[in-house]
Amino acid sequence: MNIAARTNLVTSLKLLYQPLCTGCARRLLAPAICTKIRHLKASQHTASNNFMSAMSTWDKFKWNLGLTGRLSVSKQKLITSGVKLYICCTDFIDLSEFVRVVKLPDTFTAWFLLVNLHLWMVNVKVSQMGKEGELMKTNMYKAMWNDVERRLNTFKDMTGREKRKSLENYYSDMISSILYYDEGLIGSDKDLANSLWVQLFCMEPNIHVDQLEIMVEYVRKQVYHHDQLDPDLIMKTGYVSFLPLLGEKLNLQKAEHDFKKLCEI
């Protein structure tokens, strides 16, 4: 089955919103799979900086000075939530499964590109959440760069110059990936497959169509899944759940375990 034929297999999600109680995160962990949808208008879910692009020059100046104005959630809470969103994209994703299933190389660069993909998918969601989402996004990426730099410092065989060069390259990869993935998301499955081939698979000439097919469906269903989550709870807790690489059903037991673990941080 080719990629285009799998478009109609993008999952539909049914909200199971329940009051959030101690030790229970059903409102946040849901939605669960119910039926399949036929169409998903990805043009409504781009990771473009909607909030910043709509600001005047004066408002951007004030924003850069830290003058955010009134927020629905405290600034400190949003900063913490941004860091926790990064943790959701690293600690709660089975990165080894991507190495095994879609044949990504088991390297630091592949780890970075995969984490970057998950951050972008979260970015698609939080970019629709106004200035609160902008604060979370900023601190999510700050947490990423702090972690990347810390991990690079563990490589004793790299010189300081090599580490700085690597950081520059990774930053370029991040910027280009946002542009590629945005374009792929609002385009066809063929466009998204091309974006993934360029950014995630580094234009590997021997890549099999099945690898791209799995990743295209993974991104489509993940973006739709995140679109259904309660933005207020994301702002307050910094938690987002992810559907598995294979399959369409959220593992609620794992998600609840991850949520509890995140609350302990």
N, C-alpha and C positions, 0 to 999 in steps of 0.2 A: 504494500500500500504506500503510495507516494505521500509527500508532505501535504499537498493541497487536499488530498482525500481525507486527511485526518482533521481538517479544520472543524468539522462538525462534531468532533469528539471532545471539544473543549468542555470542561465540566460546568454544571450548574450547581449552585450552592444554596442551601436553605438555612436561614438563620435560626439558631436555637437560643435566642437571647433569653437569659434568665437572670434574676438579680445576682450580682456578684457578692458572694459571702466568703467568710474566712475559709481558706483552703479550697475554694471553688472558683474557677475562672471560665465558666461555660459561656458567658456573654462574649468573652474575648477569644476563647479557643474555637468556638463555632465560627463559621457555618460548617455543617456536615453535608455530605453529598446527598442529593435527592434524585435528580434526573439530569439528562444531558440537554444543553441548550444548543440551538442551531446557529446562533449568531452572537458575536461579541464585538461591539463597536469599540475597538481599541483606541480610536481617535479621541475618545473621552478620557483616556487614562495615560497621558504622556507624563514623563518625568521633567518636563520643562519647568523652569522656575516661575510659576504663575504669579506668586506673591511679589517677588522682587521685580519682575518685568512690568508689573502694573504700578509700581511706585514712581513718584516724581523724583527728580534729582535731589530736592530738599529733603524729602522723606527718606531717601537712601542715605543722605548725609547724617541725618539724625539716627537712623538705624545703625549705621557703622559706629556711631558714638555710644551705642548701647541704650539708646532711648527707644524702647519698644512700645511705650504706651501701655494701655490696659490689656492684660492677658486673661484668658479664661482659666488658665492654670498658672501657678507661680513660675517665675523664670527659673528658679533653682530646680523645681520639679521637672521642667522641660529639659534642662541641661542633663539632669540625671537620666531622664527617659531616652534622650538621644544616645547616651553611652550604652544604655541597656539594649537599645535597638541594634547597636553594633554587636553586642554579645549574642543576640538572637541569630545573627547572620554567621556566627563562627562556632560558638559552643553547642548550638542546638541543631546544626546541620551536619549530617553524616557525609563529610567531604570525601571519605574513602570510597563511598558508594559511587560517586561520580568517576573516580579513577577506575573502578572496576567495571561499571556498566557502560559508560560512554567513552572509556579509554583515554581519559585525560592523563597526562604524564604526572607522576608522583614527584612534583618539584615545588619549590617555593613560589615560583612564578605562576604555576597553575593554581596553587592555593590562592594567591592574590587575585587572579582573574576570576576565580569562582566566587570568592568573597565579594569582590567588586560587583559581580552580577547580582548577587542577593541584596547588596546595599542599594543597587539601582532599583530593584523591584520594590523595596521598601520606600525608596525615594518617590516612586510613582504614587504611592499612597499619601505620604506625608506632604508632598508638594501641593496636594489639594486641601491642605488644612491651615491655610493662612499663615500669619506670623508665628503662631505656635508651632506649626509644622516646619517653618524655616529655621527656628531655633533648634528644634530636634535634629533636623538634617545637618545643620552646621556642626553640632556636637557629635553626631554620629560619625561624620567623616573625620573630625578631630581625633576621635577615639581610634579610628582606623589607622591614621598616620602615626599616632603614638605607638600603636601595637606593631605596625610594620617596621618602624625604626627600631623598636626594642628587639624584634625577632632578627632583624639584620645584624644587630650588634652581637648576637650570639654566634655569628659566623666568624670565627677567629681567623680564618684563612683569607678574609677580605680586608683590603686596606680601607682607610677612611675615604679615600678618593673613590674607590669602587662602590662603596656604600652610598655615597652622595649621588653618584651617577645612576645607581639603581633606583634611588628614590625619585630622581628626575624622570627616569623612564617610566616608572610606575605611575607617576602623576600624569604624564602625557597619555598613558594608557587609560587612566580613569576618565580624563576629559573626552578623549575620542570615543570611549565606550558609551558614555552618556548620549552623545550625538548619534552613534550608530544604533544603539538600542532603542532610543526614542523613534528614530526613523523606521526601524524594523517593527516596532510595536504598532504604529499607526498604519503600517503597510500590510501587505499580504504575508502569508506564511513563508513564501519564497524570500521576501525582503527580510523577515526576521531570521530565517535560516542563514542568509548571507551575513547578517550582522553578527550572529553567533559564530559563524565560521571565521570571520575576520578577527573578532575580538577574543572569543573564548578559546577557539581552536587554533588561533594564530596562523590561519590560512594553510593548515596541514593539507598537502595535496592528496594524500591517500585516505582522507576521511570517508567513512561509509555513510550513506544517506540515513541509515537507521540511527546513527549517533545524533545527527541534526534533528531528525524527526522527534526523538525523545526529548531533546532540549527545547524545541519549539513548543511542543505540547506542555512541557513543564512550565515555561515562562507564561504562556497564555492562561493556564489554569491558576497559576500562582497570583497573577495580577488580578484576575477576577475574584479569587478568594480574598485577597487583601481589600478589595473594593467593598466587600460586604462587612468588614470588621468595624466596630464602633470606634470612631476617631477619638471620642472623649476618653475611652479606656486606654487607648494607645498613649495619649498624652499623659495620663495619670500613672500608668504602670510601665510604659516603655516596652511592652511585650507585643510581638506579632507571631502568629503561628505560621508554619509552612506545611503545605501538602507534601507527601512523599514524592520522590523522583518517579517512581513507578506506582501507578494506581491513583485513584481519585478520592480516596476516603481519608479524612484527617484522623490520625491516631490520637484520640482524646486522652488516653492514658499517658502517652508520652508528653502530650502538650501540657497537661495538668502538672506533670512532674517537672517539666521545664519551667513553667510559670512559678511554681513554688520555689524552685532553685533560684530563679531570677529575683524573687522577693527577698531572698536571704542576703543578696549582695548589697 
